[in-house]
Amino acid sequence: MSPSVFPDGDPAPEDGALPASALAELPRRGLSAYVHVPFCSTRCGYCDFNTYTAADLGSAPGASRQAYLDAIAAEIGLAHRVLTDTGDLWPDYGPKPSTTTHGGALRTVFFGGGTPTLLPPDQLGGLLGRFHDTFGLAGDAEVTTEANPDSVTPESLRALVEAGFNRISFGMQSAVPHVLRVLDRTHTPGRALDAVAWARDAGFASVSLDLIYGTPGESADDWRRSLDAALSAQPDHLSAYSLIVEPGTPLARRIRRGELPAPDEDRHADLYTLADATLTAAGYEWYEVSNWARPGHECRHNLAYWRGDHWWGFGPGAHSHVGGVRWWNVKHPSHYARELAEGRSPAAGRETLTASERRVERVLLELRLRHGLPLGGVLTPTERARVPRLIADGLATTTDDRITLTLPGRLLADGVVRDLLD
């Protein structure tokens, strides 16, 4: 998780230390790792994530890929020091099997970006091996990498499986050439489908495709064509996100100049409804507002986010959360590398959530899940009294003392949360 805009926060301690109260929560939920790989071959016009092309980085000190790898290794050492009782790993960064983190072995590891697969498989595998040696991986750990379809080959995918990756998510976005052009995607429409087949042959246990709907100039037929193409590859998991025009991006400037029409929320709702009907008919179940999967292929790493579990985000700009403490790393790769090389945590700031803030976040996130939100123990009596109105309006249902959004409720999820909360 590495958005480009940071929240306000307090200074983070140079040693990265966490309060004992936060560490005490780890055993109840366990720990995940997110690794932000900030490199891209080109910058997509709609993206505002913390990513850099070779031209962006130039020859800045500490911005090379080797400097990045060294810095990630250093942050792994820092994280292990913070999350163990012994605290003796800094500055050697090496594993020490006799100590274990409060949360035990990592349950999920997710390499996101950027384009992680711009790094060779041996480098990605080397980082994964360091996580294994330092923290340990649960026997059934989910290990994911994101990838652009044009950044992989059959050979590189086989090497990733041999290195321990078992899940991959391809950024397909669309199967329609003019839509890909507006999004500044560099791959051809059929490349993502080829990549899914290669990943299957390589032995990935789970393969996912990401799609975007609502691109300026995309018709309902275009969107249907993309859905049908994605389904023809028979992925295990599909994500469908509405296009959000982020301020400051090239796409936002093109819309402001009148070169492209602005997105229309009503149209987005129609396209989402089409996606849900198409994917449901094909045997996929929605398990989060923007995600569908075959049973057993839900993304466990993302579920850890939505359920308020604990994760350490490694890399420039990455965000972390442990026991109600949330922090974010400095953004630029050279700044990130310098902080770690000088023996400091790369955290730019952090915040400690109050019990009230954590409850609100739980409502906001868990209500997006198919499993829904418990009515008891989370909602106040006043909030529970509002549930019948949501049901009467067709926005929610209740089963086994849990509230779950209907399809109309999913379309208005943020508004439902606002109406529900005190």
Secondary structure by P-SEA (a helix, b strand, c coil): cccccccccccccccccccaaaaaacccbbbbbbbbbcccccccccccccccccccccccccccaaaaaaaaaaaaaaaaaaaccccccccccccccccccccccccbbbbbccccccccaaaaaaaaaaaaaacccccbbbbbbbbccccccaaaaaaaaaacccbbbbccccccaaaaaaaccccccaaaaaaaaaaaaacccbbbbbbbcccccccaaaaaaaaaaaaaacccbbbbbccccccccaaaaaaaacccccccaaaaaaaaaaaaaaaaaacccccccccccccccccaaaaaaaabbbbbbcccccccccccccccccccaaaaaaaaaacccccccbbbbcaaaaaaaaaaccccccccccccccccaaaaaaaaaaaaaccccccccbbbbcaaaaaaaaaaaaaccc
